[in-house]
Amino acid sequence: MMDKFTEEISHFIGFFHISVENARAREAYNEFAFTKADVDLEKLPVHTSDFAAPFDLLGFEPGFGYRAPAPDHWYVLTRPVHSQSVSDTRTVGHHIDGRVLPDIPNYGFDTPIDSVHYLYPTPEIQAPGSVVNHFHQAISLSDDDYFSVGGHGLAFNPEPIDDAAVLEGFEEAAALSPLGDLARPGSSTEMIGVIQTVIDQLEDVPADSDAVQIHISATSIDGIYVNGEIVEEAPNIDDYHSFAKDESDGDDNAEDVSEGEESAEGESTNTWTKDDGTVAIAVSVEVHTGGNTLINNVVLQNFWTGATITIVAEDHVEVNAIVQINALWDTDAITSAVSDWTHDAATNEMFNIATFDHLDISDGSGGGASGSDDYPAFWAVTEIHGDLMIVNWLEQIIFMSDDDVGILSSSGVTTSVVAGDNFGVNHASVFELGFSYDLIIIGGSIFDANIIHQMNVLFDNDFVGATADFQTSGEGSVSSSGNLLWNQARIGTIGDADRFDSLSQDQLGTLASFANGEGSISPELLSDEAFAGLQGLRVLYISGDLINLQYIRQTNILGDSDQIALAMDAIAPNLDADWTIETGSNALLNNATIIDLDSVGKTYVGGEQYSQETLFQAELISGQPDFGNPDPDALVNEAVLFLDDSMLAPDDHSTASDASCMPSDYDGHTGDGVNSMIGH
């Protein structure tokens, strides 16, 4: 062991040696640097580029015209081949083994014009692939709150409302729909089966009733229908519901009492200073247990494939259907203790809005768009062996439970309770832009279906009762309705109004040629007026079926049955408080749009042509549960338990305890009375 001084000297010497070694290292490095050999690097030559601008920029020339060169893929001359001339006025080409053999004039060859032709390479045409999208969007939320506000000293313990009643209501509403639960298809055979099932179910739509309004057309439906009535203009959602939050919510009472006084930061407060210098508080009780918003939104635009002329060897099946159902259960029991309060007169509103649009893009001239007498001499074919499927299957569902239980009293302060105000959104936007052709040849059938199914189910059976001593002299308002159920759907199809016709013998011959693998087009088909002015044709051949299925199903289910008890403060009851109770004001919104390209010209069908459009709109308003004019005050007192057992002592004659006890002459029902009245 070293003493203190020896240890310090040792440390000093150690640091000194380190400094010496560092100095020696630097000296050695400098010596090494002086003795190192210089390396000569070869300098690279610098290349300079000559820059010149031999052209002068001219000023603006408004009359300058430019025309893009015409595509040359139809006119690439290679070698002469032999074919047969068809007409003296125009030429017809044939598609054989991937080559286009056209008839063209003789350009100096010795061989006669009717036996000399030239081979032109076929332009590359991309074939459309099948599109199958399955979307499933689901939201599930349980917001069943229990709250106790104020110095009432009580506990309100009714049995909570379960979801069984809401699910039973959903099943009752779903039974109104003509369409059952459709299984999601996974193959072309299943997709055709779904379309056929929809057709069969829509043909067996139940008869009209007071709650159901049905419009069926075997051919087409045009116009806007609102709750079964045709109108000129559809309602605007902005006129019935605002998506913007009101920043002043909850401060109305404070602003009224404080007469617009603001704090130092410029914000409204719930206090103000009286003339004597004391601070006053805006005494109020405000509770919101509703205000939920459920939104399902879909925009689907399908322009995957279309043609000026479509030839179908077998059947053409088309179905467009909109099914809309609104179901509401809104039976409330409100205590007579608030009979002098303002009752919000806002009623429930239910809208079923359906629009069918048929966009006719024909010019009505009856001839070719170009007005030219020239017809196509060449064509290029792309083939699909099997079926072409264009399927979008979208399902959206929101299930929300907001069954709140609360007991309220005023304790001389500003009280605000928000137990609802939930927001759920499902949104999907699909835009499919594919390929266009001049001619589509289908060896099988066309199955075309656009289906929208919408349903809103709302349970808003509210219960507001009061203890025996509850009273107030302040202003009060209660609102238990004001719900909005909104279904809006639109199906827009693009196609000529009268586009169907039967196949001619020449078209049958063309179908047979493609089925045999020859791929020749009859001269009569090439001379169709729709092809006038075209130099060549883009042709799509589908050996199987064309399946176009667009299906949207939207469902909103909300349980908002609230149980509220009003009581007095046990220590310092305040009669001047202002009360605001809102248990409704829910919004269930479904919006769906399908824009589908059917055809941009004529469709020739070899088999049967079936078309069906159906509109089904239904409203279900149920009076269940039937409260049977109960006394909500008695039911509240039955479910109230005292937290402090000393309040039950015989010598305790306080107003709060006596008034809160169950009346001696009340013969309460066995079990829980509140649940027996509104729990089913």
C-alpha positions as CSV (number, residue, x, y, z in Angstrom):
1,M,0.0,0.0,0.0
2,M,1.2,3.5,-0.9
3,D,0.6,6.5,1.1
4,K,-1.4,9.4,-0.2
5,F,1.6,11.4,-1.5
6,T,3.3,8.5,-3.2
7,E,0.1,7.5,-5.0
8,E,-0.4,11.1,-6.3
9,I,3.3,11.2,-7.5
10,S,2.8,7.9,-9.2
11,H,-0.2,9.1,-11.0
12,F,1.6,12.2,-12.1
13,I,4.6,10.3,-13.4
14,G,2.2,8.0,-15.2
15,F,0.5,10.9,-17.0
16,F,3.9,12.3,-17.7
17,H,5.1,9.1,-19.4
18,I,1.9,9.1,-21.6
19,S,2.6,12.7,-22.7
20,V,6.2,11.8,-23.6
21,E,5.1,8.8,-25.6
22,N,2.6,10.9,-27.5
23,A,5.3,13.4,-28.3
24,R,7.7,10.7,-29.5
25,A,5.0,9.2,-31.7
26,R,4.4,12.6,-33.4
27,E,8.2,13.0,-33.8
28,A,8.5,9.5,-35.4
29,Y,5.5,10.2,-37.7
30,N,7.1,13.5,-38.9
31,E,10.4,11.7,-39.6
32,F,8.5,9.0,-41.5
33,A,6.6,11.6,-43.5
34,F,9.8,13.4,-44.6
35,T,11.4,10.2,-45.8
36,K,8.4,8.8,-47.8
37,A,8.6,8.8,-51.7
38,D,6.6,11.1,-53.8
39,V,4.1,9.5,-56.1
40,D,3.7,11.2,-59.5
41,L,0.1,11.0,-60.8
42,E,-0.6,11.3,-64.5
43,K,-2.7,14.2,-65.3
44,L,-5.7,13.5,-67.4
45,P,-6.4,15.7,-70.4
46,V,-9.3,18.1,-70.2
47,H,-11.7,17.7,-73.0
48,T,-13.8,20.7,-73.9
49,S,-17.0,20.4,-75.9
50,D,-17.9,22.7,-78.6
51,F,-21.4,24.2,-78.1
52,A,-23.3,25.8,-80.9
53,A,-26.9,26.9,-81.4
54,P,-27.3,27.2,-85.2
55,F,-31.1,27.7,-85.0
56,D,-32.7,30.9,-83.8
57,L,-35.9,30.8,-81.8
58,L,-38.8,32.3,-83.6
59,G,-41.7,34.2,-82.1
60,F,-45.2,33.0,-81.5
61,E,-46.9,31.7,-84.7
62,P,-50.7,31.4,-84.1
63,G,-51.3,29.8,-87.5
64,F,-48.8,27.0,-87.0
65,G,-50.5,23.6,-87.5
66,Y,-49.3,20.1,-86.6
67,R,-50.8,16.8,-87.4
68,A,-49.5,13.6,-85.8
69,P,-48.5,10.9,-88.2
70,A,-51.0,8.1,-88.7
71,P,-50.3,4.7,-87.0
72,D,-48.4,2.5,-89.3
73,H,-48.9,-0.9,-87.7
74,W,-51.7,-1.7,-90.1
75,Y,-49.6,-0.9,-93.2
76,V,-46.3,-2.6,-92.8
77,L,-45.7,-4.2,-96.2
78,T,-43.7,-7.5,-96.1
79,R,-44.2,-10.0,-98.9
80,P,-46.9,-10.9,-101.4
81,V,-49.4,-13.7,-100.5
82,H,-52.3,-15.2,-102.3
83,S,-55.9,-14.6,-101.3
84,Q,-59.3,-14.1,-102.9
85,S,-60.7,-10.7,-103.7
86,V,-64.1,-10.0,-102.2
87,S,-65.3,-6.7,-103.6
88,D,-64.3,-4.1,-106.1
89,T,-65.1,-1.2,-103.9
90,R,-63.5,-2.3,-100.6
91,T,-61.2,-5.0,-99.4
92,V,-61.7,-7.6,-96.7
93,G,-58.9,-9.1,-94.6
94,H,-58.7,-12.5,-92.9
95,H,-57.1,-13.5,-89.7
96,I,-55.3,-16.9,-90.1
97,D,-52.5,-18.2,-87.9
98,G,-51.8,-14.8,-86.3
99,R,-51.5,-13.1,-89.8
100,V,-53.8,-10.5,-91.4
101,L,-54.3,-11.1,-95.1
102,P,-55.9,-8.0,-96.7
103,D,-57.0,-7.2,-100.2
104,I,-55.3,-4.1,-101.5
105,P,-54.8,-2.6,-105.0
106,N,-52.0,-3.7,-107.4
107,Y,-49.0,-1.4,-107.1
108,G,-47.1,-2.3,-110.3
109,F,-46.9,-6.1,-109.9
110,D,-47.5,-8.2,-113.0
111,T,-49.9,-10.5,-111.2
112,P,-53.6,-9.4,-111.5
113,I,-55.0,-7.4,-108.7
114,D,-57.5,-10.1,-107.6
115,S,-54.7,-12.6,-106.9
116,V,-51.9,-10.5,-105.4
117,H,-52.1,-9.5,-101.7
118,Y,-49.6,-8.5,-99.1
119,L,-49.0,-9.8,-95.6
120,Y,-49.3,-7.3,-92.7
121,P,-48.2,-8.2,-89.2
122,T,-51.0,-8.1,-86.6
123,P,-50.8,-5.3,-84.0
124,E,-50.3,-6.5,-80.5
125,I,-53.6,-6.4,-78.5
126,Q,-53.7,-7.0,-74.8
127,A,-56.4,-9.4,-73.5
128,P,-58.3,-8.5,-70.4
129,G,-57.8,-10.7,-67.4
130,S,-60.5,-11.7,-65.0
131,V,-61.1,-9.4,-62.1
132,V,-62.5,-10.9,-58.8
133,N,-62.4,-8.7,-55.7
134,H,-63.9,-9.7,-52.4
135,F,-64.2,-6.9,-49.8
136,H,-65.4,-7.5,-46.2
137,Q,-65.4,-4.5,-43.9
138,A,-66.8,-4.9,-40.3
139,I,-66.9,-2.6,-37.3
140,S,-68.0,-3.9,-33.9
141,L,-68.2,-1.5,-30.9
142,S,-69.6,-2.0,-27.4
143,D,-70.0,1.3,-25.5
144,D,-72.3,0.3,-22.6
145,D,-71.5,2.9,-19.9
146,Y,-72.5,3.3,-16.3
147,F,-72.2,6.7,-14.7
148,S,-73.3,8.2,-11.4
149,V,-73.1,12.0,-11.1
150,G,-73.8,14.3,-8.1
151,G,-74.1,13.9,-4.4
152,H,-77.3,11.8,-4.3
153,G,-75.7,9.0,-2.4
154,L,-77.6,6.4,-4.4
155,A,-76.8,3.6,-6.8
156,F,-79.0,2.8,-9.8
157,N,-78.7,-0.9,-10.5
158,P,-81.1,-2.1,-13.3
159,E,-80.2,-5.1,-15.2
160,P,-78.2,-4.1,-18.3
161,I,-79.8,-4.6,-21.6
162,D,-78.1,-7.3,-23.7
163,D,-77.8,-7.5,-27.4
164,A,-80.3,-10.4,-27.8
165,A,-83.2,-8.0,-28.5
166,V,-81.3,-6.1,-31.1
167,L,-80.3,-9.3,-32.9
168,E,-83.9,-10.5,-32.8
169,G,-85.0,-7.2,-34.4
170,F,-82.4,-7.6,-37.1
171,E,-83.7,-11.1,-37.9
172,E,-87.2,-9.7,-38.1
173,A,-86.1,-6.9,-40.5
174,A,-84.0,-9.3,-42.6
175,A,-87.1,-11.5,-43.0
176,L,-88.7,-8.7,-45.0
177,S,-86.0,-8.8,-47.6
178,P,-86.6,-10.9,-50.8
179,L,-82.9,-11.8,-50.9
180,G,-81.5,-14.3,-48.5
181,D,-77.9,-14.6,-47.4
182,L,-75.9,-15.2,-50.5
183,A,-72.8,-17.3,-50.2
184,R,-69.7,-15.7,-51.5
185,P,-69.0,-17.4,-54.9
186,G,-65.6,-18.8,-55.6
187,S,-65.9,-20.1,-59.2
188,S,-67.6,-19.2,-62.4
189,T,-70.3,-21.9,-61.8
190,E,-71.0,-20.5,-58.3
191,M,-71.2,-17.0,-59.7
192,I,-73.8,-18.0,-62.3
193,G,-75.6,-19.8,-59.5
194,V,-75.8,-16.7,-57.4
195,I,-77.2,-14.7,-60.3
196,Q,-79.8,-17.3,-61.0
197,T,-80.7,-17.5,-57.3
198,V,-81.2,-13.7,-57.2
199,I,-83.5,-13.9,-60.2
200,D,-85.6,-16.6,-58.6
201,Q,-85.9,-14.8,-55.3
202,L,-86.9,-11.5,-56.9
203,E,-89.6,-13.2,-58.9
204,D,-91.1,-14.4,-55.6
205,V,-91.2,-11.0,-53.9
206,P,-94.0,-11.0,-51.2
207,A,-97.1,-9.0,-51.7
208,D,-97.5,-5.4,-50.7
209,S,-98.2,-4.5,-47.1
210,D,-98.4,-1.4,-45.0
211,A,-94.6,-1.5,-44.3
212,V,-93.4,-2.7,-47.7
213,Q,-93.5,-0.8,-51.0
214,I,-92.4,-2.7,-54.0
215,H,-91.8,-1.6,-57.6
216,I,-90.9,-4.3,-60.1
217,S,-90.3,-4.1,-63.8
218,A,-89.5,-6.9,-66.2
219,T,-87.5,-4.7,-68.5
220,S,-86.2,-1.5,-66.9
221,I,-86.9,1.1,-64.1
222,D,-85.9,4.7,-64.7
223,G,-86.0,7.6,-62.3
224,I,-85.6,8.5,-58.6
225,Y,-87.7,6.8,-56.0
226,V,-88.0,8.0,-52.4
227,N,-89.9,5.8,-50.0
228,G,-91.8,4.3,-52.9
229,E,-92.7,7.5,-54.6
230,I,-91.1,8.8,-57.8
231,V,-89.6,12.3,-57.5
232,E,-87.8,14.7,-59.7
233,E,-84.9,15.3,-57.3
234,A,-83.3,13.2,-54.6
235,P,-83.1,14.6,-51.0
236,N,-79.7,15.9,-50.0
237,I,-78.1,14.4,-46.9
238,D,-76.7,17.8,-45.9
239,D,-80.2,19.0,-45.3
240,Y,-80.9,16.3,-42.7
241,H,-77.5,15.6,-41.1
242,S,-74.4,17.6,-40.4
243,F,-71.0,15.8,-40.2
244,A,-69.3,18.8,-38.7
245,K,-68.9,18.9,-34.9
246,D,-70.5,21.8,-33.2
247,E,-67.8,23.3,-31.1
248,S,-70.2,25.1,-28.9
249,D,-72.0,21.9,-27.7
250,G,-72.1,21.7,-24.0
251,D,-71.5,25.4,-23.4
252,D,-75.0,26.8,-24.3
253,N,-76.2,26.9,-20.7
254,A,-73.0,28.5,-19.5
255,E,-73.1,31.2,-22.1
256,D,-76.8,31.9,-21.3
257,V,-76.1,32.3,-17.6
258,S,-72.9,34.2,-17.9
259,E,-74.3,36.5,-20.5
260,G,-71.3,36.1,-22.8
261,E,-68.5,36.7,-20.2
262,E,-65.2,35.4,-21.2
263,S,-62.0,34.4,-19.4
264,A,-58.7,36.1,-19.8
265,E,-57.8,33.8,-22.6
266,G,-61.0,34.8,-24.5
267,E,-62.8,31.5,-23.9
268,S,-66.3,31.2,-22.5
269,T,-66.5,30.1,-18.9
270,N,-69.2,28.7,-16.6
271,T,-68.5,31.3,-13.9
272,W,-68.9,35.0,-13.5
273,T,-68.5,37.7,-10.9
274,K,-71.5,39.2,-9.2
275,D,-71.8,42.8,-8.2
276,D,-70.9,42.0,-4.6
277,G,-67.6,40.4,-5.7
278,T,-68.6,36.8,-5.2
279,V,-68.1,34.2,-7.9
280,A,-71.2,32.5,-9.3
281,I,-71.4,29.2,-11.1
282,A,-73.7,28.3,-14.0
283,V,-75.5,25.4,-12.4
284,S,-76.6,22.8,-15.0
285,V,-76.8,19.1,-15.8
286,E,-76.4,18.0,-19.3
287,V,-76.3,14.4,-20.5
288,H,-75.9,12.9,-24.0
289,T,-76.3,9.2,-24.4
290,G,-77.0,9.1,-28.1
291,G,-75.6,11.0,-31.1
292,N,-74.0,7.9,-32.7
293,T,-73.2,7.9,-36.4
294,L,-72.8,4.8,-38.5
295,I,-71.8,5.1,-42.1
296,N,-71.3,2.6,-44.9
297,N,-70.2,4.1,-48.2
298,V,-69.3,2.4,-51.5
299,V,-68.5,3.8,-55.0
300,L,-68.0,1.1,-57.6
301,Q,-67.2,2.0,-61.2
302,N,-66.7,-0.8,-63.7
303,F,-65.5,-0.1,-67.2
304,W,-63.4,-3.2,-67.6
305,T,-64.4,-4.2,-71.1
306,G,-66.8,-3.1,-73.8
307,A,-67.3,-3.1,-77.6
308,T,-69.1,-1.3,-80.3
309,I,-70.7,-4.7,-81.4
310,T,-71.0,-7.7,-79.2
311,I,-72.0,-11.2,-80.5
312,V,-73.3,-13.7,-78.0
313,A,-73.7,-17.3,-79.2
314,E,-76.1,-18.3,-76.3
315,D,-78.1,-16.3,-73.7
316,H,-77.9,-12.8,-72.4
317,V,-79.1,-12.5,-68.7
318,E,-79.3,-9.2,-67.0
319,V,-80.6,-8.2,-63.6
320,N,-80.4,-4.9,-61.7
321,A,-81.8,-4.9,-58.1
322,I,-81.9,-2.4,-55.2
323,V,-83.3,-3.7,-51.8
324,Q,-83.6,-1.1,-49.0
325,I,-85.0,-1.7,-45.5
326,N,-85.2,0.6,-42.5
327,A,-86.3,-0.9,-39.2
328,L,-86.9,1.2,-36.0
329,W,-87.8,0.4,-32.5
330,D,-88.3,3.7,-30.5
331,T,-90.6,3.3,-27.6
332,D,-89.7,5.6,-24.7
333,A,-90.9,5.8,-21.1
334,I,-90.4,9.3,-19.6
335,T,-91.1,10.3,-16.0
336,S,-94.0,12.7,-15.3
337,A,-91.6,14.7,-13.1
338,V,-90.3,16.4,-16.3
339,S,-93.7,17.1,-17.8
340,D,-93.1,20.8,-17.6
341,W,-89.8,20.5,-19.5
342,T,-89.4,21.2,-23.1
343,H,-89.8,18.0,-25.1
344,D,-87.9,18.1,-28.4
345,A,-90.4,17.7,-31.2
346,A,-87.8,16.3,-33.6
347,T,-89.2,13.1,-35.0
348,N,-87.5,10.1,-36.5
349,E,-86.8,10.3,-40.2
350,M,-86.4,7.4,-42.5
351,F,-85.4,7.6,-46.2
352,N,-85.1,4.9,-48.8
353,I,-83.7,6.6,-51.9
354,A,-83.1,4.6,-55.1
355,T,-82.0,5.8,-58.5
356,F,-81.9,3.9,-61.8
357,D,-80.0,5.5,-64.6
358,H,-79.6,4.2,-68.2
359,L,-77.1,6.2,-70.1
360,D,-77.6,6.0,-73.9
361,I,-74.4,7.0,-75.7
362,S,-75.7,6.4,-79.2
363,D,-75.7,9.5,-81.4
364,G,-79.0,8.6,-83.0
365,S,-77.7,9.1,-86.5
366,G,-78.2,5.4,-87.4
367,G,-74.9,5.3,-89.2
368,G,-71.2,5.2,-88.7
369,A,-69.7,7.9,-86.5
370,S,-67.4,9.1,-89.2
371,G,-69.9,9.1,-92.0
372,S,-67.3,7.5,-94.3
373,D,-68.0,4.8,-96.9
374,D,-64.7,3.0,-96.0
375,Y,-64.9,-0.1,-94.0
376,P,-62.2,-2.1,-92.2
377,A,-60.0,-4.3,-94.2
378,F,-58.0,-5.8,-91.4
379,W,-58.5,-7.2,-87.9
380,A,-56.5,-8.4,-85.0
381,V,-57.8,-10.9,-82.5
382,T,-56.9,-11.7,-78.9
383,E,-58.5,-14.8,-77.4
384,I,-59.6,-15.9,-73.9
385,H,-60.0,-19.7,-73.6
386,G,-62.6,-20.2,-70.9
387,D,-64.7,-17.6,-69.0
388,L,-64.0,-13.9,-68.4
389,M,-65.1,-12.9,-64.9
390,I,-65.6,-9.3,-63.7
391,V,-66.7,-9.6,-60.1
392,N,-66.8,-7.2,-57.2
393,W,-68.3,-8.5,-54.0
394,L,-68.4,-5.9,-51.2
395,E,-69.9,-6.5,-47.7
396,Q,-70.0,-3.8,-45.0
397,I,-71.5,-4.2,-41.6
398,I,-71.4,-2.0,-38.4
399,F,-72.7,-3.4,-35.1
400,M,-72.7,-0.9,-32.2
401,S,-74.1,-1.3,-28.7
402,D,-74.5,1.9,-26.7
403,D,-76.9,0.9,-23.9
404,D,-76.1,3.4,-21.1
405,V,-77.2,3.3,-17.4
406,G,-76.9,6.5,-15.3
407,I,-78.2,8.3,-12.3
408,L,-77.9,12.1,-12.1
409,S,-78.3,14.9,-9.6
410,S,-77.3,18.5,-9.4
411,S,-74.7,19.5,-6.9
412,G,-74.5,23.2,-7.7
413,V,-71.9,22.9,-10.4
414,T,-71.8,22.6,-14.2
415,T,-72.2,18.9,-15.1
416,S,-71.8,17.5,-18.6
417,V,-71.9,13.7,-19.4
418,V,-71.3,12.4,-22.9
419,A,-71.8,8.6,-23.0
420,G,-72.5,8.3,-26.8
421,D,-71.3,10.3,-29.8
422,N,-69.5,7.3,-31.4
423,F,-68.5,7.4,-35.0
424,G,-68.0,4.4,-37.3
425,V,-67.2,4.5,-41.0
426,N,-66.7,1.8,-43.6
427,H,-65.6,3.1,-47.0
428,A,-64.6,1.5,-50.3
429,S,-64.0,3.0,-53.7
430,V,-63.3,0.8,-56.7
431,F,-62.5,2.1,-60.2
432,E,-61.8,-0.5,-62.9
433,L,-60.8,0.9,-66.2
434,G,-59.9,-1.8,-68.7
435,F,-60.0,-2.3,-72.4
436,S,-62.2,-1.3,-75.3
437,Y,-62.7,-3.3,-78.5
438,D,-64.5,-2.9,-81.8
439,L,-65.9,-6.4,-81.7
440,I,-66.4,-8.9,-78.9
441,I,-67.4,-12.4,-79.8
442,I,-68.6,-14.7,-77.0
443,G,-68.9,-18.4,-77.5
444,G,-71.1,-18.9,-74.4
445,S,-73.5,-16.5,-72.6
446,I,-73.4,-13.2,-70.8
447,F,-74.5,-13.0,-67.2
448,D,-74.7,-9.4,-66.0
449,A,-75.9,-8.5,-62.5
450,N,-75.8,-5.3,-60.3
451,I,-77.2,-5.8,-56.8
452,I,-77.4,-3.4,-53.9
453,H,-78.8,-4.5,-50.5
454,Q,-79.1,-2.0,-47.7
455,M,-80.5,-2.3,-44.2
456,N,-80.6,-0.1,-41.1
457,V,-81.8,-1.5,-37.7
458,L,-82.1,0.8,-34.7
459,F,-83.2,0.0,-31.1
460,D,-83.8,3.3,-29.2
461,N,-86.1,2.3,-26.4
462,D,-85.2,4.8,-23.7
463,F,-86.2,4.9,-20.1
464,V,-86.1,8.1,-18.0
465,G,-87.4,7.9,-14.4
466,A,-87.0,9.9,-11.2
467,T,-86.8,9.3,-7.5
468,A,-89.8,10.3,-5.4
469,D,-88.3,13.6,-4.2
470,F,-87.0,14.8,-7.6
471,Q,-87.9,18.4,-8.5
472,T,-86.4,21.4,-10.2
473,S,-87.4,25.0,-10.9
474,G,-84.8,25.6,-13.6
475,E,-85.3,25.2,-17.3
476,G,-85.2,21.7,-18.7
477,S,-85.4,19.8,-22.0
478,V,-85.6,16.2,-22.9
479,S,-85.1,14.6,-26.3
480,S,-85.4,10.9,-26.9
481,S,-86.0,10.6,-30.7
482,G,-84.7,12.6,-33.6
483,N,-83.0,9.6,-35.3
484,L,-82.1,9.4,-39.0
485,L,-82.2,6.2,-41.0
486,W,-80.9,6.8,-44.5
487,N,-80.5,4.3,-47.4
488,Q,-79.4,5.7,-50.7
489,A,-78.5,3.7,-53.8
490,R,-77.8,4.2,-57.4
491,I,-77.3,1.8,-60.3
492,G,-76.2,3.5,-63.5
493,T,-75.7,1.4,-66.6
494,I,-74.0,2.5,-69.8
495,G,-75.5,1.1,-73.0
496,D,-77.9,1.9,-75.8
497,A,-81.5,1.9,-74.9
498,D,-82.5,-0.6,-77.6
499,R,-79.3,-2.5,-78.2
500,F,-80.5,-6.1,-78.5
501,D,-81.1,-8.0,-81.7
502,S,-81.0,-11.6,-82.9
503,L,-78.0,-13.1,-84.7
504,S,-78.0,-13.1,-88.5
505,Q,-76.7,-16.0,-90.6
506,D,-73.4,-14.2,-91.3
507,Q,-72.9,-13.6,-87.6
508,L,-73.6,-17.3,-86.9
509,G,-71.0,-18.1,-89.6
510,T,-68.5,-15.9,-87.8
511,L,-69.2,-17.6,-84.5
512,A,-68.7,-21.0,-86.1
513,S,-65.4,-19.8,-87.7
514,F,-64.0,-18.7,-84.4
515,A,-65.2,-21.8,-82.6
516,N,-63.4,-23.9,-85.2
517,G,-60.2,-21.9,-84.8
518,E,-60.3,-20.3,-88.2
519,G,-61.0,-16.8,-86.9
520,S,-62.5,-15.3,-90.1
521,I,-65.1,-12.5,-90.1
522,S,-67.9,-12.5,-92.6
523,P,-67.9,-9.6,-95.1
524,E,-71.4,-8.6,-94.1
525,L,-70.3,-8.2,-90.5
526,L,-67.4,-6.0,-91.6
527,S,-69.7,-3.8,-93.5
528,D,-71.8,-3.0,-90.4
529,E,-72.4,0.7,-90.1
530,A,-70.8,0.8,-86.7
531,F,-67.5,0.0,-88.3
532,A,-67.7,2.7,-91.0
533,G,-64.5,4.7,-91.2
534,L,-62.4,2.2,-89.3
535,Q,-59.2,1.0,-91.0
536,G,-58.9,-2.1,-88.8
537,L,-60.8,-3.9,-86.1
538,R,-59.7,-4.8,-82.5
539,V,-61.4,-8.1,-81.8
540,L,-61.8,-10.0,-78.5
541,Y,-62.9,-13.7,-78.6
542,I,-64.1,-15.4,-75.4
543,S,-64.7,-19.1,-75.8
544,G,-66.7,-19.4,-72.6
545,D,-69.1,-17.1,-70.7
546,L,-68.8,-13.4,-69.7
547,I,-69.8,-13.0,-66.1
548,N,-70.2,-9.5,-64.7
549,L,-71.4,-9.5,-61.1
550,Q,-71.4,-6.4,-58.9
551,Y,-72.7,-7.0,-55.4
552,I,-72.9,-4.6,-52.5
553,R,-74.4,-5.4,-49.1
554,Q,-74.5,-2.7,-46.4
555,T,-75.9,-3.2,-42.8
556,N,-76.0,-0.9,-39.8
557,I,-77.2,-2.3,-36.5
558,L,-77.4,0.0,-33.4
559,G,-78.7,-0.7,-29.9
560,D,-79.1,2.6,-28.0
561,S,-81.6,1.8,-25.3
562,D,-80.6,4.0,-22.3
563,Q,-81.8,3.9,-18.7
564,I,-81.6,7.2,-16.9
565,A,-82.6,8.0,-13.3
566,L,-83.0,11.6,-11.9
567,A,-82.3,12.2,-8.2
568,M,-81.7,15.1,-5.8
569,D,-78.5,15.9,-4.0
570,A,-78.6,14.4,-0.5
571,I,-76.8,17.3,1.2
572,A,-77.5,20.5,-0.7
573,P,-80.3,20.1,-3.3
574,N,-80.2,22.7,-6.0
575,L,-83.6,23.5,-7.6
576,D,-82.3,26.2,-9.9
577,A,-80.2,23.9,-12.1
578,D,-80.9,23.7,-15.8
579,W,-81.3,20.2,-17.2
580,T,-80.7,18.9,-20.7
581,I,-81.2,15.2,-21.5
582,E,-80.7,13.7,-25.0
583,T,-80.9,10.0,-25.6
584,G,-81.6,9.9,-29.4
585,S,-80.2,11.8,-32.4
586,N,-78.5,8.8,-33.9
587,A,-77.7,8.6,-37.6
588,L,-77.5,5.3,-39.6
589,L,-76.4,6.0,-43.2
590,N,-75.9,3.7,-46.1
591,N,-74.8,5.0,-49.5
592,A,-73.9,2.8,-52.5
593,T,-73.3,3.6,-56.2
594,I,-72.6,1.2,-59.1
595,I,-71.7,2.5,-62.5
596,D,-71.5,-0.4,-64.9
597,L,-70.5,-0.6,-68.6
598,D,-72.9,-2.9,-70.4
599,S,-72.2,-2.0,-74.0
600,V,-71.3,0.9,-76.2
601,G,-73.3,-0.4,-79.2
602,K,-75.4,-3.3,-80.4
603,T,-75.6,-6.7,-78.8
604,Y,-76.6,-9.7,-81.0
605,V,-77.9,-12.7,-79.0
606,G,-78.2,-16.2,-80.4
607,G,-80.2,-17.6,-77.4
608,E,-82.7,-16.0,-75.0
609,Q,-82.4,-12.4,-73.8
610,Y,-83.6,-11.9,-70.2
611,S,-83.8,-8.6,-68.4
612,Q,-85.1,-7.8,-64.9
613,E,-84.9,-4.7,-62.7
614,T,-86.3,-4.7,-59.2
615,L,-86.7,-2.0,-56.6
616,F,-87.7,-3.1,-53.1
617,Q,-88.2,-0.5,-50.3
618,A,-89.5,-1.3,-46.9
619,E,-90.0,0.4,-43.5
620,L,-90.6,-1.4,-40.3
621,I,-91.6,0.7,-37.2
622,S,-92.3,-1.5,-34.2
623,G,-94.1,-0.6,-31.0
624,Q,-92.2,-3.3,-29.0
625,P,-91.5,-3.4,-26.2
626,D,-95.0,-2.4,-25.1
627,F,-94.4,-0.5,-21.8
628,G,-98.2,-0.4,-21.1
629,N,-98.1,3.1,-19.6
630,P,-95.8,2.1,-16.6
631,D,-94.7,4.5,-13.8
632,P,-91.0,5.0,-14.5
633,D,-90.6,6.6,-11.1
634,A,-91.8,3.5,-9.4
635,L,-89.4,1.4,-11.4
636,V,-86.5,3.7,-10.7
637,N,-87.2,3.5,-6.9
638,E,-87.3,-0.3,-7.2
639,A,-83.8,-0.4,-8.7
640,V,-82.3,2.2,-6.4
641,L,-80.1,0.9,-3.5
642,F,-78.6,3.0,-0.7
643,L,-74.8,3.0,-0.5
644,D,-74.8,4.2,3.1
645,D,-76.7,1.8,5.4
646,S,-76.9,4.6,8.1
647,M,-79.4,6.4,5.9
648,L,-81.9,3.5,6.5
649,A,-81.8,4.1,10.3
650,P,-85.3,4.7,11.8
651,D,-84.3,8.0,13.4
652,D,-83.0,9.4,10.1
653,H,-85.7,11.8,8.7
654,S,-83.7,13.5,6.1
655,T,-85.6,14.5,3.0
656,A,-83.3,12.7,0.7
657,S,-83.5,9.4,2.4
658,D,-87.3,9.4,3.0
659,A,-88.0,10.5,-0.5
660,S,-85.7,8.0,-2.0
661,C,-87.1,5.0,-0.2
662,M,-89.5,2.7,-2.1
663,P,-93.2,3.6,-1.2
664,S,-94.7,1.3,1.3
665,D,-97.8,0.7,-0.8
666,Y,-95.7,-0.2,-3.9
667,D,-96.1,-3.9,-4.7
668,G,-93.0,-4.3,-6.9
669,H,-92.7,-7.0,-9.4
670,T,-90.5,-10.0,-8.7
671,G,-87.1,-9.7,-10.3
672,D,-85.9,-6.5,-11.9
673,G,-88.7,-4.4,-13.1
674,V,-86.7,-2.2,-15.4
675,N,-85.2,-5.1,-17.3
676,S,-88.6,-6.8,-17.6
677,M,-90.0,-3.7,-19.2
678,I,-87.2,-2.7,-21.7
679,G,-84.8,-5.6,-21.7
680,H,-86.5,-7.5,-24.5
